[in-house]
Amino acid sequence: MSNSAAKFGELLTKAWRAYALNRPIYERACSDHNRRLYSELRRSKISKTVDPDSWYGLGDSLRSKMLIKAEQIEEKAYEEVDALVKNIINRKPSTLADLAAFANACATANTNLWEEPLEDLEYPEKLVRKLVEAVVSAADVPLVIADLPLPRPLEQDAFRRISNGQ
């Protein structure tokens, strides 16, 4: 089992947990940063310029230490999850546990399938979700994304809101 997908599936479970538990902190830091930036751009003469590229320097100057640290943790955790997912999907599953690791890798790439109740999903998405859940259940392996915060799209950035006149 030393080179099996199942071994990497266990590592994926730990890596996803670290990623998922940091994600709400990262999302809050990004939202706080965007609100401050949006407010500052509204007050500044920079927002009157036509070229939004000129705003980026201001955004960099307003970046908080909290946001920078949250970004570093987010990036490191995501890179670890991504490397494990690639490792798992590039192996041929030979056991049910290997297949469960593959299913969990798929779940981390399709968290949107767990954002709403099963009955609200379109038929193809419902089938994929049920397949992933059936495989991990048959292998008696927990669904890696279960009971953890799901990544959400970040709040619309301040630059776009300003350029749209909002």
N, C-alpha and C positions, 0 to 999 in steps of 0.2 A: 504493500500500500504506500510505500514511501514516495512513489512518483504518480500515484493515482489522482484523478480529479477529486476524489472524496477528501484526500488530505488537504488539497487547496480549497475545497469547499468549507472545511473547518476554519481555515485561515480567513476565508472570505467572510464568514459569519462574524468573526472578531473585527475585521477591518470595516465592514459595513456598519457595525454597531458604533464604532468610533466616529465614522463619517456622519451617520444619521443623528447622533446625539449632539454633534457640533453644528449641524446644519441650521437649526433654529437660531443659534447664537450668531452665526454668519448672516443669516437673513435679516435679523434685527439690526445688526451693525450696518449692513448695506442700506436698509431702509432709513435708519437714522442719518447716515451719511447723505443719502439722496435728498432727504427732507432739508437738511442743513444747506446742501449745495443748491437746491431749488430756491430756497429762501434768499441765499446770498446772490444768486444770479438775478433774481427778481429785483433786488436792490441795486445791483451794480450796472454800470454803463456797458459792461461786456455783453449783457443780454440783448442790447440794441444792435449789435453787429450782425451781419448776415451770415457769417461763417461760423457754425457751431464748433469747428475745430479750435478756434481761439479760446474756447471755454475750458478746455481740458487742463490747462495750467492751473486755473483756479480750483478745479476739482482736486488736483494733486495736493495743493497747498492746504486744503481743508480735511484731508484724510487724517483720521484719528489713529492713535496707536492701537485702539481696540479693533478698528476695522482692519488695519494692517495685520495684526496678530490673527484675527479670525480668518482672513484670507489665506494666510500661511498655513494654518491648521486645515482649512478646507482643501486647499490645493494638495497638501501632502496626503491627507486621508483619501481624497478622490483618486490620486495617482496610485495609491496602494490598492484600492478597490479595482481600478481599471486594469492594473497589471495582473491581479489574481483572476479577474474575469477572462482576460485574454488567455491566460495560462490554462484555465479550465476548458474554454471552448475550443482550444487547439488540441485537445486530447480526445481520443476516442473512448467514450464511456464503455467499460467492460463489466461493471456491476451496477446494481440498483443504486448504491450509494454514489457512484460516479455520475449516474444519470440525475440524481437529486442535486448534486453539486452544479451540474449544467443547468438544471431548472432554476436553482437559486441565482445563478449568474444571469439568467434571462430575466428573473424578477427584478434584479437591481437595475437593469437597463430599461425596464418597463414599469416603473413604479406608478405611472399614471393608471394602470389597470386596477390598482387598489385604492384610488382616490375617491371612488364612489361605490355605492352598493352594487353587487354583482348584477342584480336585476336591471340596473340602469345602463349597463354596458351594451354596446352593439354586439350582435351575434359573434362576429369573428374575435373581438376582444374578450368576450365572455368565454369562448372556447380556449383561448390561450391561457387565460387566468385559471380556468378549471384544470387544464392540463398540468400547469406548473404546480398547483396545489395538490393534485392527485399524485404526481410523481414524488413530491417531498413527503406526502402522507404515507404512501406505499413503502418508502424507504425508512419511515419513522425518523425523519430529519425535520427540524423546525424550518418553517419558511423564514428565510434570513431577514426579510423586511417586516415581519409581523411584530406588532406592538412597539414599533419605533416610529419617530416622526418621518414622514415622507418628504423628500425635497420638493419644494414648491418653486415656481418661477419667481424670480425676484421682482420687487416692485418696479414699475416703469421708471427708467432713469430720468434724472432731472434735465439732462440735455434735450431729450426728445420732447418733454413737456414744454420747455421754454421755446423750442423751435416751432412747436405747434401752437404757440400762443396761449397755453393753458395757465 
